[in-house]
Amino acid sequence: MEKEKAKYLRAPIAEAMKAYAADGAMAFHTPGHKQGLGAHPLLRDLITAEGLREEVSLMEELDDLHEPTMCIKEAQQLAAELYGADDAFFMINGTTGAIHTMLMGALNPGDTVLVPRNAHRAMIGGIILAGARPIFLQPEIDEKLGIAMGMTLTAVERAVKEHPEAKALALVYPTYYGVTFDLRKIADFVHDHGLLLLVDEAHGPHLRFSEELPPQALDCGADMAAQSTHKILGAMTQTSMLLVREGRINLERVREAASLLQSTSPNQLLLASIDIARLQMAENGRETVARAVRLAEKLRRDINEIDGLWSFGPEYMNHNGASGLDTTKVTVQVTGIGLTGVEAEYILRHTYKIQCELSDARNLLFIISYADTEKQTAYLLKALQGLAQEHRRPALPQEKMDDWQLPAVPTQGMTPREAFFAPKEDAAFAEAEGHIAAEQLMFYPPGIPILCPGDIIDRESLQYIKAMQELGLKVVGPRDASLQKLQVVRQR
């Protein structure tokens, strides 16, 4: 048993990097800084001398991400075993790359894929690359929170009945706000009807390590799940994993897609950080995730003692599209103290030196991870108490908040790929209604498109976009970030 456990308590990629650096071979190869010899002092301070010595790639000891046979293969196998997958692919271009790989590895041009409209922009990008035809589904909307929740089995059943040609269902689980739904029942249903279940699980790489949290997507029956190893765990930014179950998925096709979409000069530091994050979870993941859960639950209780603030918990997850909650995601509604989420984020950042994960019209989102301790959550609680006591304003008018309701899914005029490659022209924002969108438009974070290429632009979407812009949310996607104009498909 101890021998079996010891197998997981290694980091093969990091070991291979140290071995090469220790061998002492003089570098007449890339990268140009030559193991730190020519590195600028700023870079040396940033990466460290040891990091630069080991920042090499393509040597025989270091394996090949595209055809792994040694340390990378071993590291990916260890990750697959830890997560209960048949295979794991290390991704060095983020969960965006993992999602693109997932869709290109599963779909053919022209295939129909069912997608909830609260999918991240990466899902739309993958659909464009794969040449798939999306059928957008309306997730449940919580009007009190003003956010999209999950999908219901009833909505999925209706979509499959209306589109029997569909090849796959691509879901977001959990949502950015930590909301989950009954994925097991959905998995059973779509598999019985011959569909693949593909999951953007960017915010769920820690779920495997706690029975107090919802189950991870793979354990619910997902065929593939893209997890963001850097968002919640201890890997470097830009690193993720694609977890795969054999049977319905062609592993070789997924490998080909991953190779097509990833750099042929992968950064070894990024790869090693995925390996080390996996090692860290194997060593003490259950203990550290359990601590994060305890801290988040206490923080939530304390926040709900503050007059005017509200943080929903698992007890709120008892309606359509919401059956569970990753409690380490702490959402705080601030409208009860007369503030928008954007205003509250600014005050916390510049007055209390607290930076949240995101703000929206009504809420702030805070992530409590395995790294946090009581010191961090106590500091956050004190800042929120100060926010409520010292920055309270008159109640927000209801008619203003009515403008913040998420619009319904627009009608499609063409597929995202057709719109992406179509001739384009500018349309004045105020006159764009009825045109077909030729670009994505979202507020970031969370990066969920309000308009996708191919959408027929409607008045409700324009009104919502304008209301969010006036709140000060960051516009991402359109060529004209000021929103004076939108790119639309040229009318013939």
TAVEN-V883069 format. One line per field, one symbol per residue. burial: b if it has 24 or more other C-alpha atoms within 12 Angstrom, else e. A space follows every 10 residues. Layout:
BEGIN
burial=???
END
This chain:
BEGIN
burial=eeeeeeebbb bbbbbbbbeb beeeeeeeee beebbbeeee eeeeeeeeee bbbbbbbbbe bbbbbbebee bbbbbbbbbb bbbbbbbbbb bbbbbbbbbb bbbbbbbbee bbbbbbbbbb bbbbbbbbbb bbbbbbbbbb bbebbbbbbb bbbebbbebb eebeebbbbb bbbbbbbbbb bbbbebbebb beeebbbbbb bbbbbbbbbb ebbbbbbbbb bbbbbbbbbb bbbbbbebbb bbbbbbebbe beebbebbbe bbeebbbbbb bbbbbbbbbb bbeebeebbb bbbbbbbbbb ebbbebebbb bbbbeebeeb bbbbbbbbbb bbbbbbbbbb bbbbbbbbee eeebbbbbbb bbbbbbbbbb bbeeebbeeb bebbbbbbee bbeeeeeeee bebbbbbbbb bbbbbbbbbb eeebebbebe ebbbbbbbbb bbbbbbbbbb bbbbbbbbeb bbbbbbbbbe bebbbbbbee eebebbbbbe ee
END
